[in-house]
Amino acid sequence: MNVVEVNNLCKIYPKFELKNVSFTLEKSKITGFIGRNGAGKTTTLKSLMNLIHKNSGEILFFGQDFENNEEIIKQKIGFVLGEVNYYSNKKLNTITRITKLFYENWDDDAYIHYMKMFNLDGSKTPSQLSAGMKVKYSIALALSHNAEILILDEPTSGLDPVSRDEVLDIFMNLSNSGVTILFSTHIITDLDKCADNIIYIKEGKIIADTNVNDFVNSYRILTFKTKPQEAIKPILIGLKPIKNGYSALIKTKDCQKFQSVSTVADLESIMIHIEREEF
Amino acid sequence: MIKLFKKEIALVIHPTAYIFLALSMMLIIPNYPYYVIFFYTGLAIFFTCLNGRENNDILYSAMLPISKKEIVKSRFCLVILLEIMQILLAIPFAIIRQKMNVPSNQVGMEANIALFGFSLIMLGIFNMVFFLIYYKDVRKVGVAFVKSSIAVFLYIAIIETCVHIIPFFKNYLDTKDTFYISYKLLILGLGIIIYTIMTVITYKKAVKLFENYDI
């Protein structure tokens, strides 16, 4: 079942454009949203929450149009925007006391649990927290109103490896209990650890919306000692120099066209080659 | 709405807003341009909106399960409350000023009922200029304040000039409340009507502007 459906979402800025962005989120699945800086990840996520007005397209949550059911839908969403700093000189307890007023399903026990888990002190202010701790506090707030969907913009950037691992474990536990998660990230190992699906955006256009394993298995890495001939270049994706020659990505189905042995690609090398201008 | 209003009080209002409310007592200063006291209310509103911008209040509010219209409504409720409080707190000090055995105000209008009427119009002008710029782009709170301040001081200059050059203003309105009270009540009534109309129009336009604003 799709809990989120985005169809042909377009947003036009003078120097950037979201071009017919379409994807779906399956219930209880963790979806990683990747793309390089400026590819349109934050714009897409903000559009989902109606923070940015789309020029055209349709956004459905639980089969309902977001614009006409905004308040009901937002009750079921936890939205975290990276390291954004709210009310930097107010105590976390004060921010929480106000935030909980707005959520029908606020769970104090869950809030206390996550505050303890993240070692957050409610008597501190956001200005006294590190970037990572701010993200943790935002996540604790998002998790405490029993959201059915979590949308997070780079929730793990700024976190140390142990905290990142904790957050990803929480995502997996939440996913097992039926929560749908969409999170953007630059840290590809996060996706290796917990993502079921992947949405890949490049220059405002979705170039992949698929299962992580299928995506990874659809590519192979080829290495060359010398620069490959022009004739095969159309098949190569992101040909780039490496220490002792060149490497490029190829579609798995094209493997048989080459005599040399290709190696299994990982998400990071796929992304690097796709984003790489041809050498 | 009550929840949002609680949010405005707990998280957004700038502490100086309370200090500026206390400045209503400046009406007992024997010689002072009393309109400035109500300009301080505008300063409190500016500081509060600036505080909101610096603390990502709009983004925080927009992510709550509420509509954008409610965000604007709660801010207007706070602003109207501050303005009405400033007026109400000033009334006893205006009465004290009138009973003080000192010469009339040498640098501006008397602290009388007409002053409150004119001040309400001034606050209506402030609201209109400030919020129509602010809700077009909440990052430009400084521009909104500069332009609304210019509008307010122009208005003060016009009213004070009228007191000097128009006999009706000088002889009837710039007097103690024991004289010509019906004219002053008329100005107060006009002030209340104009303030209400301007603020309601501003609110409706602000809602539309904010609906179209990309956060």
HADDOCK unambig.tbl for C-alpha pairs under 7 A between the chains (distance, minus, plus):
assign (segid A and resid 51 and name CA) (segid B and resid 62 and name CA) 6.96 0.50 0.50
assign (segid A and resid 51 and name CA) (segid B and resid 214 and name CA) 5.93 0.50 0.50
assign (segid A and resid 51 and name CA) (segid B and resid 215 and name CA) 5.21 0.50 0.50
assign (segid A and resid 52 and name CA) (segid B and resid 214 and name CA) 4.51 0.50 0.50
assign (segid A and resid 52 and name CA) (segid B and resid 215 and name CA) 5.98 0.50 0.50
assign (segid A and resid 53 and name CA) (segid B and resid 214 and name CA) 6.19 0.50 0.50
assign (segid A and resid 71 and name CA) (segid B and resid 65 and name CA) 4.58 0.50 0.50
assign (segid A and resid 71 and name CA) (segid B and resid 66 and name CA) 5.21 0.50 0.50
assign (segid A and resid 71 and name CA) (segid B and resid 67 and name CA) 6.60 0.50 0.50
assign (segid A and resid 74 and name CA) (segid B and resid 64 and name CA) 6.88 0.50 0.50
assign (segid A and resid 74 and name CA) (segid B and resid 65 and name CA) 4.78 0.50 0.50
assign (segid A and resid 75 and name CA) (segid B and resid 65 and name CA) 5.54 0.50 0.50
assign (segid A and resid 85 and name CA) (segid B and resid 55 and name CA) 6.69 0.50 0.50
assign (segid A and resid 85 and name CA) (segid B and resid 56 and name CA) 6.83 0.50 0.50
assign (segid A and resid 86 and name CA) (segid B and resid 55 and name CA) 5.04 0.50 0.50
assign (segid A and resid 86 and name CA) (segid B and resid 56 and name CA) 5.43 0.50 0.50
assign (segid A and resid 86 and name CA) (segid B and resid 57 and name CA) 6.71 0.50 0.50
assign (segid A and resid 86 and name CA) (segid B and resid 60 and name CA) 6.88 0.50 0.50
assign (segid A and resid 87 and name CA) (segid B and resid 11 and name CA) 6.79 0.50 0.50
assign (segid A and resid 87 and name CA) (segid B and resid 55 and name CA) 4.52 0.50 0.50
assign (segid A and resid 88 and name CA) (segid B and resid 55 and name CA) 6.28 0.50 0.50
assign (segid A and resid 98 and name CA) (segid B and resid 7 and name CA) 5.91 0.50 0.50
assign (segid A and resid 101 and name CA) (segid B and resid 3 and name CA) 6.36 0.50 0.50
assign (segid A and resid 102 and name CA) (segid B and resid 64 and name CA) 6.87 0.50 0.50
assign (segid A and resid 102 and name CA) (segid B and resid 65 and name CA) 6.63 0.50 0.50
